[in-house]
Amino acid sequence: MVKIILGVVIGAAIGGTIGYFGKCATGTCPLTSNPYIGAIYGGVIGLLFTSLK
């Protein structure tokens, strides 16, 4: 359980950082439109990586 939570937190942190520094000028980029969306995408990807066996 801790492994999954840690994966989501790390993924959200990385996604939020990418969303903050890689802002899209038009707002059409789903991952880099803002830090919150980037954190959500990163958390989901982190969850997927940690749930693999």
Biopython code that builds the backbone (N, CA, C, O; Angstrom):
import numpy as np
from Bio.PDB.StructureBuilder import StructureBuilder

atoms = [
    (1, "MET", "N", (0.819, -1.191, 0.000)),
    (1, "MET", "CA", (0.000, 0.000, 0.000)),
    (1, "MET", "C", (0.869, 1.264, 0.000)),
    (1, "MET", "O", (0.572, 2.240, -0.689)),
    (2, "VAL", "N", (1.937, 1.223, 0.780)),
    (2, "VAL", "CA", (2.839, 2.375, 0.853)),
    (2, "VAL", "C", (3.519, 2.594, -0.495)),
    (2, "VAL", "O", (3.758, 3.731, -0.902)),
    (3, "LYS", "N", (3.828, 1.496, -1.184)),
    (3, "LYS", "CA", (4.470, 1.591, -2.498)),
    (3, "LYS", "C", (3.564, 2.322, -3.490)),
    (3, "LYS", "O", (4.042, 3.142, -4.273)),
    (4, "ILE", "N", (2.277, 2.035, -3.463)),
    (4, "ILE", "CA", (1.332, 2.677, -4.377)),
    (4, "ILE", "C", (1.202, 4.163, -4.053)),
    (4, "ILE", "O", (1.228, 5.000, -4.955)),
    (5, "ILE", "N", (1.065, 4.489, -2.784)),
    (5, "ILE", "CA", (0.931, 5.895, -2.379)),
    (5, "ILE", "C", (2.184, 6.675, -2.737)),
    (5, "ILE", "O", (2.101, 7.806, -3.217)),
    (6, "LEU", "N", (3.336, 6.078, -2.506)),
    (6, "LEU", "CA", (4.596, 6.736, -2.842)),
    (6, "LEU", "C", (4.718, 6.959, -4.344)),
    (6, "LEU", "O", (5.198, 8.008, -4.775)),
    (7, "GLY", "N", (4.293, 5.994, -5.139)),
    (7, "GLY", "CA", (4.321, 6.144, -6.594)),
    (7, "GLY", "C", (3.420, 7.267, -7.075)),
    (7, "GLY", "O", (3.787, 8.026, -7.972)),
    (8, "VAL", "N", (2.229, 7.373, -6.472)),
    (8, "VAL", "CA", (1.302, 8.443, -6.851)),
    (8, "VAL", "C", (1.862, 9.806, -6.457)),
    (8, "VAL", "O", (1.772, 10.759, -7.231)),
    (9, "VAL", "N", (2.432, 9.904, -5.274)),
    (9, "VAL", "CA", (2.990, 11.186, -4.814)),
    (9, "VAL", "C", (4.168, 11.612, -5.678)),
    (9, "VAL", "O", (4.265, 12.778, -6.062)),
    (10, "ILE", "N", (5.050, 10.694, -5.983)),
    (10, "ILE", "CA", (6.199, 11.037, -6.826)),
    (10, "ILE", "C", (5.740, 11.403, -8.235)),
    (10, "ILE", "O", (6.237, 12.366, -8.819)),
    (11, "GLY", "N", (4.801, 10.647, -8.780)),
    (11, "GLY", "CA", (4.269, 10.957, -10.104)),
    (11, "GLY", "C", (3.579, 12.313, -10.143)),
    (11, "GLY", "O", (3.731, 13.065, -11.106)),
    (12, "ALA", "N", (2.818, 12.627, -9.092)),
    (12, "ALA", "CA", (2.142, 13.923, -9.026)),
    (12, "ALA", "C", (3.150, 15.063, -8.913)),
    (12, "ALA", "O", (2.957, 16.124, -9.506)),
    (13, "ALA", "N", (4.216, 14.849, -8.162)),
    (13, "ALA", "CA", (5.242, 15.890, -8.032)),
    (13, "ALA", "C", (5.944, 16.138, -9.368)),
    (13, "ALA", "O", (6.167, 17.285, -9.753)),
    (14, "ILE", "N", (6.283, 15.084, -10.054)),
    (14, "ILE", "CA", (6.944, 15.231, -11.355)),
    (14, "ILE", "C", (5.994, 15.870, -12.363)),
    (14, "ILE", "O", (6.390, 16.773, -13.100)),
    (15, "GLY", "N", (4.756, 15.412, -12.400)),
    (15, "GLY", "CA", (3.772, 15.979, -13.322)),
    (15, "GLY", "C", (3.475, 17.437, -13.028)),
    (15, "GLY", "O", (3.323, 18.238, -13.950)),
    (16, "GLY", "N", (3.391, 17.792, -11.750)),
    (16, "GLY", "CA", (3.173, 19.188, -11.385)),
    (16, "GLY", "C", (4.338, 20.076, -11.778)),
    (16, "GLY", "O", (4.148, 21.211, -12.214)),
    (17, "THR", "N", (5.541, 19.552, -11.622)),
    (17, "THR", "CA", (6.727, 20.308, -12.027)),
    (17, "THR", "C", (6.758, 20.513, -13.533)),
    (17, "THR", "O", (7.064, 21.605, -14.011)),
    (18, "ILE", "N", (6.445, 19.474, -14.271)),
    (18, "ILE", "CA", (6.397, 19.605, -15.728)),
    (18, "ILE", "C", (5.313, 20.593, -16.133)),
    (18, "ILE", "O", (5.517, 21.401, -17.038)),
    (19, "GLY", "N", (4.166, 20.535, -15.473)),
    (19, "GLY", "CA", (3.085, 21.468, -15.774)),
    (19, "GLY", "C", (3.431, 22.903, -15.430)),
    (19, "GLY", "O", (2.964, 23.831, -16.091)),
    (20, "TYR", "N", (4.249, 23.096, -14.396)),
    (20, "TYR", "CA", (4.629, 24.449, -13.991)),
    (20, "TYR", "C", (5.660, 25.055, -14.936)),
    (20, "TYR", "O", (5.519, 26.199, -15.369)),
    (21, "PHE", "N", (6.688, 24.287, -15.252)),
    (21, "PHE", "CA", (7.769, 24.826, -16.069)),
    (21, "PHE", "C", (7.516, 24.707, -17.570)),
    (21, "PHE", "O", (8.135, 25.430, -18.351)),
    (22, "GLY", "N", (6.629, 23.822, -17.986)),
    (22, "GLY", "CA", (6.398, 23.609, -19.408)),
    (22, "GLY", "C", (5.050, 24.119, -19.858)),
    (22, "GLY", "O", (4.356, 23.451, -20.624)),
    (23, "LYS", "N", (4.673, 25.287, -19.395)),
    (23, "LYS", "CA", (3.348, 25.814, -19.716)),
    (23, "LYS", "C", (3.172, 25.983, -21.222)),
    (23, "LYS", "O", (4.050, 26.502, -21.912)),
    (24, "CYS", "N", (2.052, 25.545, -21.702)),
    (24, "CYS", "CA", (1.711, 25.639, -23.118)),
    (24, "CYS", "C", (1.110, 27.016, -23.378)),
    (24, "CYS", "O", (0.251, 27.471, -22.622)),
    (25, "ALA", "N", (1.546, 27.668, -24.421)),
    (25, "ALA", "CA", (1.083, 29.033, -24.711)),
    (25, "ALA", "C", (-0.397, 29.072, -25.091)),
    (25, "ALA", "O", (-1.099, 30.027, -24.759)),
    (26, "THR", "N", (-0.871, 28.038, -25.784)),
    (26, "THR", "CA", (-2.261, 28.051, -26.239)),
    (26, "THR", "C", (-3.211, 27.415, -25.237)),
    (26, "THR", "O", (-4.420, 27.634, -25.318)),
    (27, "GLY", "N", (-2.702, 26.643, -24.308)),
    (27, "GLY", "CA", (-3.551, 25.969, -23.339)),
    (27, "GLY", "C", (-4.169, 24.689, -23.853)),
    (27, "GLY", "O", (-5.021, 24.105, -23.183)),
    (28, "THR", "N", (-3.760, 24.237, -25.027)),
    (28, "THR", "CA", (-4.342, 23.029, -25.598)),
    (28, "THR", "C", (-3.561, 21.774, -25.246)),
    (28, "THR", "O", (-4.032, 20.668, -25.511)),
    (29, "CYS", "N", (-2.405, 21.912, -24.667)),
    (29, "CYS", "CA", (-1.603, 20.757, -24.284)),
    (29, "CYS", "C", (-2.153, 20.206, -22.960)),
    (29, "CYS", "O", (-2.124, 20.915, -21.954)),
    (30, "PRO", "N", (-2.647, 18.977, -22.934)),
    (30, "PRO", "CA", (-3.295, 18.493, -21.712)),
    (30, "PRO", "C", (-2.343, 18.319, -20.532)),
    (30, "PRO", "O", (-2.728, 18.555, -19.387)),
    (31, "LEU", "N", (-1.111, 17.910, -20.797)),
    (31, "LEU", "CA", (-0.189, 17.667, -19.692)),
    (31, "LEU", "C", (0.408, 18.959, -19.153)),
    (31, "LEU", "O", (0.619, 19.078, -17.946)),
    (32, "THR", "N", (0.682, 19.914, -20.005)),
    (32, "THR", "CA", (1.380, 21.118, -19.562)),
    (32, "THR", "C", (0.484, 22.344, -19.526)),
    (32, "THR", "O", (0.989, 23.466, -19.552)),
    (33, "SER", "N", (-0.819, 22.166, -19.467)),
    (33, "SER", "CA", (-1.694, 23.340, -19.450)),
    (33, "SER", "C", (-1.570, 24.105, -18.140)),
    (33, "SER", "O", (-1.572, 25.336, -18.150)),
    (34, "ASN", "N", (-1.463, 23.411, -17.021)),
    (34, "ASN", "CA", (-1.192, 24.049, -15.728)),
    (34, "ASN", "C", (-0.657, 22.993, -14.757)),
    (34, "ASN", "O", (-0.746, 21.799, -15.039)),
    (35, "PRO", "N", (-0.109, 23.414, -13.628)),
    (35, "PRO", "CA", (0.497, 22.441, -12.706)),
    (35, "PRO", "C", (-0.497, 21.440, -12.118)),
    (35, "PRO", "O", (-0.120, 20.303, -11.835)),
    (36, "TYR", "N", (-1.739, 21.829, -11.933)),
    (36, "TYR", "CA", (-2.713, 20.932, -11.330)),
    (36, "TYR", "C", (-3.054, 19.766, -12.258)),
    (36, "TYR", "O", (-3.123, 18.615, -11.826)),
    (37, "ILE", "N", (-3.261, 20.075, -13.518)),
    (37, "ILE", "CA", (-3.543, 19.013, -14.489)),
    (37, "ILE", "C", (-2.319, 18.115, -14.654)),
    (37, "ILE", "O", (-2.451, 16.895, -14.761)),
    (38, "GLY", "N", (-1.134, 18.714, -14.675)),
    (38, "GLY", "CA", (0.094, 17.925, -14.759)),
    (38, "GLY", "C", (0.251, 16.995, -13.570)),
    (38, "GLY", "O", (0.700, 15.859, -13.721)),
    (39, "ALA", "N", (-0.120, 17.476, -12.381)),
    (39, "ALA", "CA", (-0.038, 16.638, -11.184)),
    (39, "ALA", "C", (-1.034, 15.490, -11.242)),
    (39, "ALA", "O", (-0.727, 14.382, -10.801)),
    (40, "ILE", "N", (-2.215, 15.736, -11.778)),
    (40, "ILE", "CA", (-3.206, 14.661, -11.901)),
    (40, "ILE", "C", (-2.715, 13.599, -12.880)),
    (40, "ILE", "O", (-2.763, 12.405, -12.586)),
    (41, "TYR", "N", (-2.242, 14.041, -14.048)),
    (41, "TYR", "CA", (-1.703, 13.091, -15.023)),
    (41, "TYR", "C", (-0.517, 12.324, -14.435)),
    (41, "TYR", "O", (-0.424, 11.107, -14.595)),
    (42, "GLY", "N", (0.369, 13.017, -13.772)),
    (42, "GLY", "CA", (1.526, 12.360, -13.169)),
    (42, "GLY", "C", (1.133, 11.357, -12.102)),
    (42, "GLY", "O", (1.729, 10.284, -12.005)),
    (43, "GLY", "N", (0.131, 11.698, -11.296)),
    (43, "GLY", "CA", (-0.341, 10.769, -10.272)),
    (43, "GLY", "C", (-0.938, 9.508, -10.861)),
    (43, "GLY", "O", (-0.721, 8.411, -10.349)),
    (44, "VAL", "N", (-1.690, 9.666, -11.938)),
    (44, "VAL", "CA", (-2.282, 8.501, -12.597)),
    (44, "VAL", "C", (-1.193, 7.623, -13.213)),
    (44, "VAL", "O", (-1.243, 6.397, -13.109)),
    (45, "ILE", "N", (-0.221, 8.251, -13.848)),
    (45, "ILE", "CA", (0.873, 7.481, -14.439)),
    (45, "ILE", "C", (1.700, 6.801, -13.344)),
    (45, "ILE", "O", (2.123, 5.657, -13.507)),
    (46, "GLY", "N", (1.930, 7.499, -12.238)),
    (46, "GLY", "CA", (2.630, 6.884, -11.111)),
    (46, "GLY", "C", (1.867, 5.702, -10.545)),
    (46, "GLY", "O", (2.468, 4.695, -10.170)),
    (47, "LEU", "N", (0.548, 5.814, -10.479)),
    (47, "LEU", "CA", (-0.287, 4.701, -10.020)),
    (47, "LEU", "C", (-0.178, 3.511, -10.963)),
    (47, "LEU", "O", (-0.086, 2.366, -10.521)),
    (48, "LEU", "N", (-0.189, 3.786, -12.264)),
    (48, "LEU", "CA", (-0.067, 2.697, -13.229)),
    (48, "LEU", "C", (1.285, 1.990, -13.134)),
    (48, "LEU", "O", (1.357, 0.764, -13.220)),
    (49, "PHE", "N", (2.350, 2.766, -12.958)),
    (49, "PHE", "CA", (3.676, 2.154, -12.850)),
    (49, "PHE", "C", (3.818, 1.321, -11.596)),
    (49, "PHE", "O", (4.416, 0.246, -11.636)),
    (50, "THR", "N", (3.281, 1.794, -10.479)),
    (50, "THR", "CA", (3.438, 1.044, -9.232)),
    (50, "THR", "C", (2.505, -0.155, -9.150)),
    (50, "THR", "O", (2.765, -1.087, -8.389)),
    (51, "SER", "N", (1.427, -0.146, -9.919)),
    (51, "SER", "CA", (0.509, -1.283, -9.854)),
    (51, "SER", "C", (0.932, -2.426, -10.785)),
    (51, "SER", "O", (0.345, -3.507, -10.737)),
    (52, "LEU", "N", (1.939, -2.198, -11.627)),
    (52, "LEU", "CA", (2.461, -3.281, -12.468)),
    (52, "LEU", "C", (3.211, -4.292, -11.612)),
    (52, "LEU", "O", (3.854, -3.927, -10.628)),
    (53, "LYS", "N", (3.127, -5.536, -11.981)),
    (53, "LYS", "CA", (3.849, -6.549, -11.200)),
    (53, "LYS", "C", (4.988, -7.112, -11.976)),
    (53, "LYS", "O", (5.707, -7.978, -11.477)),
]
sb = StructureBuilder()
sb.init_structure("model")
sb.init_model(0)
sb.init_chain("A")
sb.init_seg("    ")
for serial, (resi, resn, name, xyz) in enumerate(atoms, 1):
    if name == "N":
        sb.init_residue(resn, " ", resi, " ")
    sb.init_atom(name, np.array(xyz, "f"), 0.0, 1.0, " ", f" {name:<3s}", serial, name[0])
structure = sb.get_structure()
